[in-house]
């Protein structure tokens, strides 16, 4: 039996293998689900959740204020309450999930572009900075978590 040449690709066996991007997405979302699920379990067992130290020390709301309550409201099926807790994060999570699904399956084709990922990341950061500024203005009290 002869060894196949390293320059000849192996025959397709009918099994589809995951590429680098797909493996990365599985790892990223798997880690997020494990950490988030563990934190939610910890909260349910102990009744204690991590406070926002920026808000405690300065009185200002950070872009993450209300995230835990947002996730808990989502798990309870209360979308309006989740949006009230942290609307910008909820919208960005939806955008990133849609983009990740597109990136995973490679459809539409522009989802495979690294520059799209970069600009989506920069846009997300800009949205969160703007959101954290607005939610601390007296006229935008409705952006604060309840």
N, C-alpha and C positions, 0 to 999 in steps of 0.2 A: 504494500500500500504506500503510495507516495504522499508526501506532505503537500498541501496546496500552496501555491505561490503567494507570498504576502501582497503582491500587486493585484491579485484577482479577488474581487469581492465575493463573500460567501453567498450561496444561493439563498433566496428568500424562503423562509420556512413557513410563511403565512402568518407568523406572529408579528405583531406591531410592537416595536420597542419605543420607549420614551426618549426624547432628546433632552439636552441639557436644560433648556428653559422649562420644559414640562416637569422634570425632576425638581428643579428649584421651586417652582410654584407649589408642588405637592409638599415639599419640606417646609416652605414658608407658612402655608396655610395650616399644615399639620401642627407646627410649633405654636402658632397663634391659637388654634383650637385647644391644644393641650394646656397652654398657659391660661387662657381665658376660662376654660372649663374648670381647671384647678382653682383659680381665684374665685369663681362663682361658687364652687363647692365649699371653699374655705369660708366665704361670707355666709352661706346658708348654715354651716355647722357652728360657727362662732358668733355670728351676728355682727362682726366687726369688718369694716372696710377701710381702706386706706384713705385718709382725708387729703384734700388738696392743700399742701403746705403754703403754696403761693397765696392762695385765698386767705388762709388763716393768718399769715404774717402781714400781708399787704392790703387785703380787702378786695384785690382785683381778681377777676375770673380769668383763668388760663384757658387755652384752647381745648384742654382735656377735661375741664370741669363739667361734670354731668355724664361722662362716658360710662361709668359703671351703672348708673341709674338708667341710661339710655339702653344698654345691653339688657338689663333686667326687664325693662318695659318691652323690648322687642321679644324676649323670651316669653313674656306674658301675652304677646299678641297685641299690645297697645302701641300702635305705630304713631298715633298723634302725640302721645306722651313721650315716646322716644324722640320724636322730632323736637319737642319742647325742651327736652333735656340738653341736647346738643345737635342742632339741626345741620350744621356744617359737616360735622363728622359723619352723621347718618348719610347725607348726600354723597360725601366722598367715599364712604365705604361701598355704597351702591355703584358708583362710577368705577372704583377699583375692582369690584367683583365682576362687573360686566367686562371690563378690559382684560382681566385675568382669564376669564372664560374664553374670550376671543383669542388671547395670546396662547392659551393652552391648545386650542384646536387650530390655530393658525388662520382663522377666518374672522373678519376680513383680513386681507393680506397686510394692511398697514399696521395691524396689531403686532406684527413680528419685528417692527422697526425699533431699534434701541433709542433713536431720537424721540420717538413718540413716548416711550417710557420716561425718558429724561424730562420732557416738557410736561408730561402729566404729573410727575413728581414735583417739578418747580411750581406748576399751577396749583397743586394741592397745598404746598407750603404757603404760597401767597394767599390762598383762600383762608387758611387757618390763621395766618397773621392778621389779615383784615377782619376776620370774624372775632378774634380775641380783642382787637381794638374796639370794634363796634359794640360788643356786648358789655363793655365797661363804660360806655357813654350813657349819661342819664336818659337821653331820648330813646335809646335802644334797650330799655329794660326788658322787653319781651324776648331778647336773645339769651337772657340769663337762665340757668337751670332752676327748676322749681324744687 
